[in-house]
Amino acid sequence: MVNRLSEATTVRVSRNTLEMLERLRKKFKVGSLDEAIQALIRQRRRMVVNRAFGVDKNRIRPFTEEDRGEDRN
């Protein structure tokens, strides 16, 4: 992803939110708060996708002839 400073904007957050973002920045080992927010968004997206599509994770197996459900004789 390209960082375009010309497209930057200011977002007003509380001191508490800023402190939480700083902790996330360190946790994600990124250089800026913008990168921390992006990492948080990616993490949330993965969680939502896994929740929606991960219901049968590790339980899906390839179909076999017995799975056909029809008599081929």
Backbone as XML, in Angstrom:
<?xml version="1.0"?>
<chain id="A" units="angstrom">
  <residue number="1" name="MET">
    <atom name="N" x="0.841" y="-1.167" z="0.000"/>
    <atom name="CA" x="0.000" y="0.000" z="0.000"/>
    <atom name="C" x="0.898" y="1.247" z="0.000"/>
  </residue>
  <residue number="2" name="VAL">
    <atom name="N" x="0.583" y="2.200" z="-0.803"/>
    <atom name="CA" x="1.386" y="3.405" z="-0.941"/>
    <atom name="C" x="0.915" y="4.448" z="0.063"/>
  </residue>
  <residue number="3" name="ASN">
    <atom name="N" x="1.856" y="5.034" z="0.789"/>
    <atom name="CA" x="1.536" y="6.075" z="1.759"/>
    <atom name="C" x="1.599" y="7.422" z="1.050"/>
  </residue>
  <residue number="4" name="ARG">
    <atom name="N" x="0.483" y="8.074" z="0.916"/>
    <atom name="CA" x="0.422" y="9.362" z="0.225"/>
    <atom name="C" x="0.122" y="10.460" z="1.236"/>
  </residue>
  <residue number="5" name="LEU">
    <atom name="N" x="1.154" y="11.182" z="1.624"/>
    <atom name="CA" x="0.967" y="12.234" z="2.620"/>
    <atom name="C" x="0.058" y="13.343" z="2.107"/>
  </residue>
  <residue number="6" name="SER">
    <atom name="N" x="-0.005" y="13.533" z="0.789"/>
    <atom name="CA" x="-0.871" y="14.570" z="0.244"/>
    <atom name="C" x="-2.345" y="14.246" z="0.484"/>
  </residue>
  <residue number="7" name="GLU">
    <atom name="N" x="-2.653" y="12.970" z="0.757"/>
    <atom name="CA" x="-4.022" y="12.553" z="1.011"/>
    <atom name="C" x="-4.312" y="12.449" z="2.506"/>
  </residue>
  <residue number="8" name="ALA">
    <atom name="N" x="-3.406" y="12.901" z="3.336"/>
    <atom name="CA" x="-3.568" y="12.796" z="4.787"/>
    <atom name="C" x="-4.642" y="13.757" z="5.275"/>
  </residue>
  <residue number="9" name="THR">
    <atom name="N" x="-5.223" y="13.393" z="6.410"/>
    <atom name="CA" x="-6.223" y="14.239" z="7.041"/>
    <atom name="C" x="-6.044" y="14.160" z="8.548"/>
  </residue>
  <residue number="10" name="THR">
    <atom name="N" x="-6.703" y="15.027" z="9.251"/>
    <atom name="CA" x="-6.633" y="15.050" z="10.706"/>
    <atom name="C" x="-7.895" y="14.432" z="11.276"/>
  </residue>
  <residue number="11" name="VAL">
    <atom name="N" x="-7.715" y="13.576" z="12.272"/>
    <atom name="CA" x="-8.841" y="12.959" z="12.955"/>
    <atom name="C" x="-8.697" y="13.284" z="14.433"/>
  </residue>
  <residue number="12" name="ARG">
    <atom name="N" x="-9.730" y="13.812" z="15.008"/>
    <atom name="CA" x="-9.692" y="14.168" z="16.418"/>
    <atom name="C" x="-10.099" y="12.974" z="17.262"/>
  </residue>
  <residue number="13" name="VAL">
    <atom name="N" x="-9.223" y="12.572" z="18.185"/>
    <atom name="CA" x="-9.508" y="11.468" z="19.097"/>
    <atom name="C" x="-9.179" y="11.913" z="20.516"/>
  </residue>
  <residue number="14" name="SER">
    <atom name="N" x="-9.750" y="11.206" z="21.465"/>
    <atom name="CA" x="-9.477" y="11.534" z="22.870"/>
    <atom name="C" x="-8.055" y="11.087" z="23.227"/>
  </residue>
  <residue number="15" name="ARG">
    <atom name="N" x="-7.551" y="11.594" z="24.306"/>
    <atom name="CA" x="-6.213" y="11.227" z="24.789"/>
    <atom name="C" x="-6.169" y="9.713" z="25.061"/>
  </residue>
  <residue number="16" name="ASN">
    <atom name="N" x="-7.245" y="9.181" z="25.619"/>
    <atom name="CA" x="-7.329" y="7.750" z="25.920"/>
    <atom name="C" x="-7.221" y="6.919" z="24.632"/>
  </residue>
  <residue number="17" name="THR">
    <atom name="N" x="-7.923" y="7.335" z="23.577"/>
    <atom name="CA" x="-7.860" y="6.630" z="22.300"/>
    <atom name="C" x="-6.456" y="6.715" z="21.713"/>
  </residue>
  <residue number="18" name="LEU">
    <atom name="N" x="-5.837" y="7.862" z="21.825"/>
    <atom name="CA" x="-4.467" y="8.033" z="21.339"/>
    <atom name="C" x="-3.518" y="7.075" z="22.051"/>
  </residue>
  <residue number="19" name="GLU">
    <atom name="N" x="-3.671" y="6.943" z="23.355"/>
    <atom name="CA" x="-2.821" y="6.028" z="24.120"/>
    <atom name="C" x="-3.051" y="4.578" z="23.687"/>
  </residue>
  <residue number="20" name="MET">
    <atom name="N" x="-4.313" y="4.223" z="23.438"/>
    <atom name="CA" x="-4.608" y="2.865" z="22.968"/>
    <atom name="C" x="-3.993" y="2.630" z="21.595"/>
  </residue>
  <residue number="21" name="LEU">
    <atom name="N" x="-4.079" y="3.622" z="20.718"/>
    <atom name="CA" x="-3.479" y="3.499" z="19.389"/>
    <atom name="C" x="-1.960" y="3.364" z="19.473"/>
  </residue>
  <residue number="22" name="GLU">
    <atom name="N" x="-1.345" y="4.080" z="20.385"/>
    <atom name="CA" x="0.110" y="3.976" z="20.572"/>
    <atom name="C" x="0.486" y="2.569" z="21.032"/>
  </residue>
  <residue number="23" name="ARG">
    <atom name="N" x="-0.312" y="1.983" z="21.924"/>
    <atom name="CA" x="-0.049" y="0.615" z="22.373"/>
    <atom name="C" x="-0.201" y="-0.369" z="21.208"/>
  </residue>
  <residue number="24" name="LEU">
    <atom name="N" x="-1.236" y="-0.152" z="20.395"/>
    <atom name="CA" x="-1.421" y="-1.010" z="19.215"/>
    <atom name="C" x="-0.270" y="-0.859" z="18.234"/>
  </residue>
  <residue number="25" name="ARG">
    <atom name="N" x="0.210" y="0.354" z="18.066"/>
    <atom name="CA" x="1.338" y="0.604" z="17.166"/>
    <atom name="C" x="2.544" y="-0.227" z="17.599"/>
  </residue>
  <residue number="26" name="LYS">
    <atom name="N" x="2.795" y="-0.242" z="18.905"/>
    <atom name="CA" x="3.923" y="-1.032" z="19.423"/>
    <atom name="C" x="3.649" y="-2.530" z="19.284"/>
  </residue>
  <residue number="27" name="LYS">
    <atom name="N" x="2.425" y="-2.947" z="19.567"/>
    <atom name="CA" x="2.059" y="-4.367" z="19.481"/>
    <atom name="C" x="2.216" y="-4.880" z="18.052"/>
  </residue>
  <residue number="28" name="PHE">
    <atom name="N" x="1.745" y="-4.108" z="17.069"/>
    <atom name="CA" x="1.830" y="-4.503" z="15.670"/>
    <atom name="C" x="3.210" y="-4.230" z="15.073"/>
  </residue>
  <residue number="29" name="LYS">
    <atom name="N" x="4.066" y="-3.561" z="15.836"/>
    <atom name="CA" x="5.428" y="-3.235" z="15.396"/>
    <atom name="C" x="5.423" y="-2.472" z="14.081"/>
  </residue>
  <residue number="30" name="VAL">
    <atom name="N" x="4.626" y="-1.403" z="14.051"/>
    <atom name="CA" x="4.560" y="-0.539" z="12.877"/>
    <atom name="C" x="5.052" y="0.843" z="13.253"/>
  </residue>
  <residue number="31" name="GLY">
    <atom name="N" x="5.340" y="1.656" z="12.253"/>
    <atom name="CA" x="5.965" y="2.942" z="12.496"/>
    <atom name="C" x="5.027" y="4.105" z="12.755"/>
  </residue>
  <residue number="32" name="SER">
    <atom name="N" x="3.769" y="3.976" z="12.360"/>
    <atom name="CA" x="2.875" y="5.121" z="12.514"/>
    <atom name="C" x="1.516" y="4.683" z="13.036"/>
  </residue>
  <residue number="33" name="LEU">
    <atom name="N" x="0.764" y="5.644" z="13.504"/>
    <atom name="CA" x="-0.591" y="5.359" z="13.962"/>
    <atom name="C" x="-1.466" y="4.946" z="12.788"/>
  </residue>
  <residue number="34" name="ASP">
    <atom name="N" x="-1.230" y="5.533" z="11.624"/>
    <atom name="CA" x="-1.973" y="5.160" z="10.426"/>
    <atom name="C" x="-1.788" y="3.674" z="10.123"/>
  </residue>
  <residue number="35" name="GLU">
    <atom name="N" x="-0.554" y="3.196" z="10.195"/>
    <atom name="CA" x="-0.283" y="1.778" z="9.961"/>
    <atom name="C" x="-0.929" y="0.909" z="11.037"/>
  </residue>
  <residue number="36" name="ALA">
    <atom name="N" x="-0.963" y="1.394" z="12.267"/>
    <atom name="CA" x="-1.605" y="0.649" z="13.354"/>
    <atom name="C" x="-3.100" y="0.518" z="13.101"/>
  </residue>
  <residue number="37" name="ILE">
    <atom name="N" x="-3.715" y="1.583" z="12.651"/>
    <atom name="CA" x="-5.156" y="1.549" z="12.351"/>
    <atom name="C" x="-5.420" y="0.586" z="11.197"/>
  </residue>
  <residue number="38" name="GLN">
    <atom name="N" x="-4.584" y="0.633" z="10.161"/>
    <atom name="CA" x="-4.750" y="-0.273" z="9.027"/>
    <atom name="C" x="-4.581" y="-1.724" z="9.458"/>
  </residue>
  <residue number="39" name="ALA">
    <atom name="N" x="-3.598" y="-1.993" z="10.322"/>
    <atom name="CA" x="-3.385" y="-3.357" z="10.820"/>
    <atom name="C" x="-4.593" y="-3.820" z="11.625"/>
  </residue>
  <residue number="40" name="LEU">
    <atom name="N" x="-5.155" y="-2.938" z="12.410"/>
    <atom name="CA" x="-6.338" y="-3.264" z="13.201"/>
    <atom name="C" x="-7.522" y="-3.580" z="12.297"/>
  </residue>
  <residue number="41" name="ILE">
    <atom name="N" x="-7.683" y="-2.811" z="11.233"/>
    <atom name="CA" x="-8.767" y="-3.049" z="10.268"/>
    <atom name="C" x="-8.570" y="-4.400" z="9.583"/>
  </residue>
  <residue number="42" name="ARG">
    <atom name="N" x="-7.341" y="-4.711" z="9.160"/>
    <atom name="CA" x="-7.079" y="-6.005" z="8.523"/>
    <atom name="C" x="-7.367" y="-7.160" z="9.473"/>
  </residue>
  <residue number="43" name="GLN">
    <atom name="N" x="-6.962" y="-7.004" z="10.731"/>
    <atom name="CA" x="-7.212" y="-8.034" z="11.732"/>
    <atom name="C" x="-8.711" y="-8.252" z="11.928"/>
  </residue>
  <residue number="44" name="ARG">
    <atom name="N" x="-9.457" y="-7.178" z="11.990"/>
    <atom name="CA" x="-10.908" y="-7.270" z="12.162"/>
    <atom name="C" x="-11.560" y="-7.946" z="10.952"/>
  </residue>
  <residue number="45" name="ARG">
    <atom name="N" x="-11.110" y="-7.589" z="9.752"/>
    <atom name="CA" x="-11.649" y="-8.218" z="8.537"/>
    <atom name="C" x="-11.416" y="-9.724" z="8.555"/>
  </residue>
  <residue number="46" name="ARG">
    <atom name="N" x="-10.190" y="-10.131" z="8.924"/>
    <atom name="CA" x="-9.884" y="-11.566" z="8.997"/>
    <atom name="C" x="-10.802" y="-12.257" z="9.998"/>
  </residue>
  <residue number="47" name="MET">
    <atom name="N" x="-11.037" y="-11.619" z="11.126"/>
    <atom name="CA" x="-11.896" y="-12.200" z="12.151"/>
    <atom name="C" x="-13.326" y="-12.366" z="11.634"/>
  </residue>
  <residue number="48" name="VAL">
    <atom name="N" x="-13.842" y="-11.371" z="10.940"/>
    <atom name="CA" x="-15.199" y="-11.439" z="10.398"/>
    <atom name="C" x="-15.295" y="-12.528" z="9.340"/>
  </residue>
  <residue number="49" name="VAL">
    <atom name="N" x="-14.320" y="-12.596" z="8.446"/>
    <atom name="CA" x="-14.329" y="-13.617" z="7.401"/>
    <atom name="C" x="-14.224" y="-15.011" z="8.018"/>
  </residue>
  <residue number="50" name="ASN">
    <atom name="N" x="-13.335" y="-15.180" z="8.981"/>
    <atom name="CA" x="-13.195" y="-16.484" z="9.631"/>
    <atom name="C" x="-14.473" y="-16.889" z="10.350"/>
  </residue>
  <residue number="51" name="ARG">
    <atom name="N" x="-15.140" y="-15.931" z="10.948"/>
    <atom name="CA" x="-16.389" y="-16.233" z="11.642"/>
    <atom name="C" x="-17.470" y="-16.640" z="10.638"/>
  </residue>
  <residue number="52" name="ALA">
    <atom name="N" x="-17.500" y="-15.978" z="9.488"/>
    <atom name="CA" x="-18.536" y="-16.257" z="8.495"/>
    <atom name="C" x="-18.260" y="-17.538" z="7.707"/>
  </residue>
  <residue number="53" name="PHE">
    <atom name="N" x="-17.008" y="-17.768" z="7.354"/>
    <atom name="CA" x="-16.687" y="-18.881" z="6.466"/>
    <atom name="C" x="-15.882" y="-19.981" z="7.138"/>
  </residue>
  <residue number="54" name="GLY">
    <atom name="N" x="-15.547" y="-19.812" z="8.375"/>
    <atom name="CA" x="-14.710" y="-20.790" z="9.054"/>
    <atom name="C" x="-15.477" y="-21.810" z="9.865"/>
  </residue>
  <residue number="55" name="VAL">
    <atom name="N" x="-16.782" y="-21.901" z="9.647"/>
    <atom name="CA" x="-17.632" y="-22.800" z="10.427"/>
    <atom name="C" x="-17.149" y="-24.241" z="10.310"/>
  </residue>
  <residue number="56" name="ASP">
    <atom name="N" x="-16.809" y="-24.669" z="9.113"/>
    <atom name="CA" x="-16.391" y="-26.047" z="8.880"/>
    <atom name="C" x="-14.886" y="-26.194" z="8.717"/>
  </residue>
  <residue number="57" name="LYS">
    <atom name="N" x="-14.149" y="-25.219" z="9.179"/>
    <atom name="CA" x="-12.703" y="-25.260" z="9.034"/>
    <atom name="C" x="-12.153" y="-26.540" z="9.675"/>
  </residue>
  <residue number="58" name="ASN">
    <atom name="N" x="-11.250" y="-27.178" z="8.974"/>
    <atom name="CA" x="-10.610" y="-28.429" z="9.385"/>
    <atom name="C" x="-11.575" y="-29.621" z="9.433"/>
  </residue>
  <residue number="59" name="ARG">
    <atom name="N" x="-12.801" y="-29.459" z="8.979"/>
    <atom name="CA" x="-13.752" y="-30.569" z="8.945"/>
    <atom name="C" x="-14.135" y="-30.933" z="7.519"/>
  </residue>
  <residue number="60" name="ILE">
    <atom name="N" x="-13.710" y="-30.167" z="6.561"/>
    <atom name="CA" x="-14.051" y="-30.418" z="5.168"/>
    <atom name="C" x="-13.044" y="-31.402" z="4.590"/>
  </residue>
  <residue number="61" name="ARG">
    <atom name="N" x="-13.559" y="-32.413" z="3.880"/>
    <atom name="CA" x="-12.693" y="-33.402" z="3.256"/>
    <atom name="C" x="-13.161" y="-33.594" z="1.818"/>
  </residue>
  <residue number="62" name="PRO">
    <atom name="N" x="-12.295" y="-34.112" z="0.976"/>
    <atom name="CA" x="-12.679" y="-34.335" z="-0.424"/>
    <atom name="C" x="-13.831" y="-35.333" z="-0.520"/>
  </residue>
  <residue number="63" name="PHE">
    <atom name="N" x="-14.657" y="-35.167" z="-1.551"/>
    <atom name="CA" x="-15.746" y="-36.109" z="-1.788"/>
    <atom name="C" x="-15.179" y="-37.465" z="-2.190"/>
  </residue>
  <residue number="64" name="THR">
    <atom name="N" x="-15.894" y="-38.516" z="-1.804"/>
    <atom name="CA" x="-15.535" y="-39.874" z="-2.198"/>
    <atom name="C" x="-16.692" y="-40.457" z="-2.999"/>
  </residue>
  <residue number="65" name="GLU">
    <atom name="N" x="-16.482" y="-41.636" z="-3.557"/>
    <atom name="CA" x="-17.553" y="-42.300" z="-4.302"/>
    <atom name="C" x="-18.758" y="-42.561" z="-3.403"/>
  </residue>
  <residue number="66" name="GLU">
    <atom name="N" x="-18.528" y="-42.851" z="-2.127"/>
    <atom name="CA" x="-19.636" y="-43.114" z="-1.198"/>
    <atom name="C" x="-20.488" y="-41.864" z="-0.956"/>
  </residue>
  <residue number="67" name="ASP">
    <atom name="N" x="-19.930" y="-40.708" z="-1.176"/>
    <atom name="CA" x="-20.658" y="-39.443" z="-0.963"/>
    <atom name="C" x="-21.656" y="-39.145" z="-2.070"/>
  </residue>
  <residue number="68" name="ARG">
    <atom name="N" x="-21.587" y="-39.863" z="-3.183"/>
    <atom name="CA" x="-22.447" y="-39.573" z="-4.327"/>
    <atom name="C" x="-23.919" y="-39.685" z="-3.992"/>
  </residue>
  <residue number="69" name="GLY">
    <atom name="N" x="-24.308" y="-40.666" z="-3.216"/>
    <atom name="CA" x="-25.711" y="-40.827" z="-2.867"/>
    <atom name="C" x="-26.548" y="-41.388" z="-3.975"/>
  </residue>
  <residue number="70" name="GLU">
    <atom name="N" x="-25.943" y="-42.024" z="-4.951"/>
    <atom name="CA" x="-26.704" y="-42.614" z="-6.027"/>
    <atom name="C" x="-26.144" y="-43.986" z="-6.356"/>
  </residue>
  <residue number="71" name="ASP">
    <atom name="N" x="-26.962" y="-44.803" z="-6.936"/>
    <atom name="CA" x="-26.537" y="-46.141" z="-7.325"/>
    <atom name="C" x="-26.079" y="-46.091" z="-8.773"/>
  </residue>
  <residue number="72" name="ARG">
    <atom name="N" x="-24.832" y="-46.386" z="-9.027"/>
    <atom name="CA" x="-24.290" y="-46.322" z="-10.383"/>
    <atom name="C" x="-24.166" y="-47.693" z="-11.012"/>
  </residue>
  <residue number="73" name="ASN">
    <atom name="N" x="-24.915" y="-48.665" z="-10.531"/>
    <atom name="CA" x="-24.857" y="-50.018" z="-11.110"/>
    <atom name="C" x="-25.777" y="-50.136" z="-12.271"/>
  </residue>
</chain>
